[in-house]
Amino acid sequence: MERLFGAIPGVPEGAIFASRKEAAAAGIHKPLVAGISGSQEEGADSIAISGGYEDDVDLGDEIIYTGEGGQENGRHIKDQEFIRGNKALAVSEVQGLPVRVLRGAHKGNPFAPESGYRYDGLYQVESHWHTVGKSGFKVWKYRLLKLEGSLPPQKSLAPEVITLPAGTQTPKRVSSTIQRVVRDTKLGRQLKKLYQYQCQVCGLQIKTEAGFYAEAAHIKPVGLPHAGPDVSENLLCLCPNHHLMFDKGVFAINDDLSLIGIPGKLYKHADHIISPDFITYHRTTFTDF
Amino acid sequence: MERLFGAIPGVPEGAIFASRKEAAAAGIHKPLVAGISGSQEEGADSIAISGGYEDDVDLGDEIIYTGEGGQENGRHIKDQEFIRGNKALAVSEVQGLPVRVLRGAHKGNPFAPESGYRYDGLYQVESHWHTVGKSGFKVWKYRLLKLEGSLPPQKSLAPEVITLPAGTQTPKRVSSTIQRVVRDTKLGRQLKKLYQYQCQVCGLQIKTEAGFYAEAAHIKPVGLPHAGPDVSENLLCLCPNHHLMFDKGVFAINDDLSLIGIPGKLYKHADHIISPDFITYHRTTFTDF
């Protein structure tokens, strides 16, 4: 059965379930006990969080989540390994896959529902790292951030019940500049797979421990007033450097796929049709070439 | 006199001014007539928008702004050039400089104040391009997006009065995945200048028509629970590729600045002190090296 990433049709954000079994039946979070749903090949499609796990930090739109394994009878007895669910969450990070979050009731967590379990929408995995837990063993950690377009958390933040690591200050949210927003879609992921994550300009293939990384770049931007379509004819598989350089008009593409602004020629897979209209739009709109 | 970027101390967002002169005296937008404040060397620090200009689109937290010049007596008589204010806005884009927005009263614009001028906080320039205006001459365009942490626009959107280009659809905001958030600060810009925007790993210097582009990367992340400080000892000047690879643990840095995970050695300017503590934190936390 195919693993479903993203929203489940017919299940609105905020939906309440009496049990994990009900949430599983609705397709929100399939495992009845495990916190992470996913495989290390496909990525993780959902997590469950109760706020009860001492190492987790639930800030509503930001969750610091602890990986699985290394425990017996609720006690850490060995290092957590970078396999199964732990690797799956890192794959979701590198591939830009959305992760559904199911929150379970827990008195200590102001973002948890009063009772039962609540579907709280889609998050992205922003980063992962490992640390040494209170028990002295290695644990994997994941920062999940609520995706734009999702609803805000349902309860207001009660700072006194949030457990932050000793000595840390309240996170500062000001003066950060979002410079690069990379949209990721199923179409983009298919294209990246077709190119084996190699940049169509330089051939670079970035290999992380959770798989390859590349970016799907729209040739004619999707935002207004350009209103380029989200179709593979309007997409390129690029490394971050050439994505930025393409967006900023450092180079453009001629109809014969030779490059202007930088030397070289765009590599194109035989199964990938690129529309000359979109290339022309980019060239004449974003550069003076 | 130094050009001031960002918020003006003592002037809160939402502040109302009776005239452009008052807004200029407060330091929000210095020019009394021009829409763009800035120079092509330093970048643009503010713009004024009334919604009265037929080519502008004001969506509140998103503005599509038209460049300056090419007009005489209110009529386009020649191409707008990529100089002065027009280049200044592109410099702000590439350097990640915040732009103050001053909105003037205008009946046709639901985001404009009832009367006078309102300071509406900080925006970033997301992209720029050129197009052919209604008059047949080239005009420069800029998409400005409200920065995170700013207040929302004060009036609700009245879609019927928004002028969108004919044939375009309402912008879709869903299913976009922010994969990379690059913080930019004065400190980061100073460091990038020290390195002349060359990547400390590969030496790449990305040259756009509005200046060089590089990214200031925190070695120990500033977010919780890492809580790395925003100091130059905790910063690197990297190209987008090596920034991503560093953040995803593809490579790390030894105390002698040799790299692990990829070949090579980190280049370090004599005036840049890098803390071994932060390098060690990154190496032991984000990789298994």
Interface residues (C-beta under 8 A of the other chain):
Chain A: G6 V57 I64 F82 E93 V94 G96 P98 Q124 E126 S127 W129 H130 T131 K141 R143 L145 L147 E148 G149 L164 P165 T168 Q169 P171 K172 R173 V174 S175 S176 T177 I178 Q179 R180 V181 V182 R183 D184 T185 L204 I206 K207 T208 E209 A210 Y213 E215 P221 V222 G223 L224 P225 H226 A227 C239 P240 N241 H243 L244 M245 D247 K248 G249 V250 T285 F286 D288
Chain B: G6 V57 I64 F82 E93 V94 G96 P98 Q124 E126 S127 W129 H130 T131 K141 R143 L145 L147 E148 G149 L164 P165 T168 Q169 P171 K172 R173 V174 S175 S176 T177 I178 Q179 R180 V181 V182 R183 D184 T185 L204 I206 K207 T208 E209 A210 Y213 E215 P221 V222 G223 L224 P225 H226 A227 C239 P240 N241 H243 L244 M245 D247 K248 G249 V250 T285 F286 D288
